[in-house]
Amino acid sequence: MSQSNRHSFLTWSAVAGAATFGTPLFGAGLAAAAPGRPPKLASLTSDWLPAREVKHSPTVSNSWGAVGSSPNVLGIRNFTLAPYVDGFSDSCELNVDGVRVTTSESRWSAYEITRKATTASGVAVQTKTRLAFERNELLLRIAVSNPTAAPIAVSVNANPRIAKAALPAKWEWDPPRPGGNRTFTAKVSGSNLLISDSASSAVTAFAFTPAPMLTTASAGGRAQWSVAAGQSATIDIVMEVGQTSTGAPLADINDGNGVVDACNATLGTFGAAFSTTRKKWEKRWQDAFTPGNGHYSGSLPVLTNTNDTAVARLYYMSILSVLACERTNLGPEFSTILGRPTGPGAFQGLDRVYVTGAPEFANTVSYFWDTSYSSIILTLLDPRMIKAKAVYWLTKDIYAGYAIDWVSGRTVGPWYSANDLTVFTTILNYVNYSGDVSFLDTTISSSGKTVLEHLKSIATNWQRLVPQGQSLADYGENHNLLEVLPKYVHQVASFNAANVWMMQKAASLFDRAGDKATATDLTDRAEALLSEVLKLYDKANNGVWNCRYSNGTTVAVRHVLDFAIAGNLLAPSLTQEQKTDMKHFVTDELLAGDGMRALSFADSQAPVARTDHGTSGAFVAWPSLTAQTFARFGDYPAFLSLLKRFAGMTRNGPFSQSHEILQSARVSVTDRPALNTAGAVTVSAWINPSSWPKNHWESSIIAKDRWDGSRHEGYVLRGGADGKISFVLALDGRFIDVITTATVPTSGWHHVAGVYDGEKVQIFIDGTVQTIRPAAGKITPSTGTPVTVGNCPTDSNRRFSGSIDEARVYTRALSATEINAQYEATTPATGAADSSLMLRLPFNEGDGTKTTESITAQAVNIEGAAWSSSRTGFGTALALSDAAADHHAVIAPASQWQVFINCAGGNYADVIISDLFGYSPEDATARLRNATMPRGITATLSGVVLNGKSQSITSRPGGLSLA
């Protein structure tokens, strides 16, 4: 590690807190909360997020399931409320005058998705999407304002493909979504639309007010309204999902009357139903912090008496993420509709469970791994539930899969290497944080063993994984570990360290139970294994542990997992030098803005695209466990700074499965009609690239492109693939992509231009045409999308690296002579007086955070870029680089196999309770960890309940106190 990096680390703890987060809305909500009460849900929202920062459209849930949204301003996808589930297709898309309306900004709350958009003609649309609480019912409210001089047609495509997937359908990571071989039929029933599935009893009814004109197509329907010139309108829609009265596929339209009647009843009192959804969500939220609330079997502590809004928001958003995963429709009373078999011993479910995620995947399953990361707050909130879940786990073979599906009761998926650690952790946290020590003596009927005996078996299971003649457990290939990292395999530090810790904890439990012999045996085995695990740490790796392969060779993998598990659990056994080097690794290689990446770019496997385990982001619990490890190392200032840093992720809404690191670097010029040329265009710039990405489409130079499903809009000049230049236009709604074979090197200034004249597309490099391709059609306008220099307005990861100067857009096709003249010019004035020049960014300021667009004299912000020298005679230019870019974390897309909501987000609250406030009960006695060490925050955690006794923990400058 360089001296400069070591110096930066020494000052990091002092300055990291500058990257803290707390919204005025939340601050006001925290201040307005009644004494000893949490803030209201209305203050626990995401920011208003521009579309370019939304990689995963928001989701709303209702304790029965969840529904996601699409980029359309009203569109939905992934309706998943077991046993009802839709395909991956989008539905309920809103159109104005036949054109789909794409969301420009959105905001998430627990009970509502709010979206806004403005059309090319200035029509403003705002929508609100809610799931009726604990009902299979979707509520949609549309507000439309038409400022134009002509009436407009507003239409909604009512075409969901929702099926009933009762058992024996398999609910696993992938829910049993209906495939393309299913037929869905839409019919008009009075003033309603009714859509049925040919292969199940599912029916979906729509009701509307005001009444629309209804039409049907082969697989869906359309509702249309007219909004007069200069007028506004509010449209309310109810979508009700249920089954036919016969329990068979719809044969007679009257078989769906029950669903239609329920739909119409809600429409008749839509305002009340809309409000009730919010009120019930609010009550459930308040119940979570109220002892004896009548719903949960416990209650959570309240974080009060603090002005530290970042930590408070992190705590409450973490808890809210877990509550969004609560499911109350998988218990015994739902067995019939879920298709469960009856009879003695048949699985009938639990009254309430917390699933791993929603809405794309894991909707009815609890992963052992994810559950363990929220097991402290689940124990405090709902001890009876977590106990019942633990008992059920112990009746199953935890080595036969990675999760339990709560529809069927089956163990699903392959075995994960984390199963031992995470099942053990969940049970231990239940015993410690509930005070139910007697649970250890409970006999599990299926095995005849006590819970304590099961814990011993789990803690020593590693021994069967040790290859002959070796000493560490071998966890096999990457599908058992981090899936996308082929070098993080076999004898890894993380789970071998976990085996040491589990045996130490099990020894303590046996010692307290009076079984000294077993305690001694486990302690001896833990000590022997510890010495072997520590051999995996190599100082030469600069804070990183080795993996050992079956042939004895070792490989260092620069991933967070060993830090977050081995470092965390073995902290007492590590030297101060080891701890310091491990912290350097995190701060120098993994932290990025308000998030982190799981894998360092310095690793030999980098880059790895997947956001949970790769270089582009991190699984939801890695940042919180990283912060906790700093605390376990005794570095509480850095621990607090990390918590404040990671609070910034809550600007996106709840904690998802992972967050992706966006590099925000751009200059965005507000759209205006002149920039949406239809017949011809020239886009040009001077560029000095410092590097090119792997693919030709990954580096936007000047972009005004947008896509929504199959609809494409705008244009973009871009590069990549060793310097190939690409010019893309949406002609009649479809992109045409023209690419050069010639390349621009990563040194020196070069002039690039894309030209379209209505008949052909040309690309010029340094004044010479390099590619010509015939093309015809009108350029589909990307109305509302800004012209963005140095990045893509739709996908912020398509950043240009290097310097850009004289970015221009002309509304005609410049000739080859004119293009060459700009290349040969010795001053930037050439071509600048052309009447067709509609955008020019000369970047001649040389300092400051704004630059002026010459045609309109508009001052625009510079985001995440710096100033540099341009070519001779051209003054200054704008430089975009990793160092200058603003890094921030956003919810990772479903295309990366990531869910919008994940219960492991509860780990932030777990860590705040166990380490920031030091609450670590044991043997039914409340204890504080390192109470004399100041935490750097003044706050109180009140309502901490153990064995029926409520206590408060206060953090002051002198440390922690319990009363």
Summary of the structure (lengths in Angstrom):
residues: 963
radius of gyration: 29.5
end to end distance: 45.5
largest distance: 92.9
contacts: 3552
relative contact order: 0.10
helix: 29%
strand: 31%
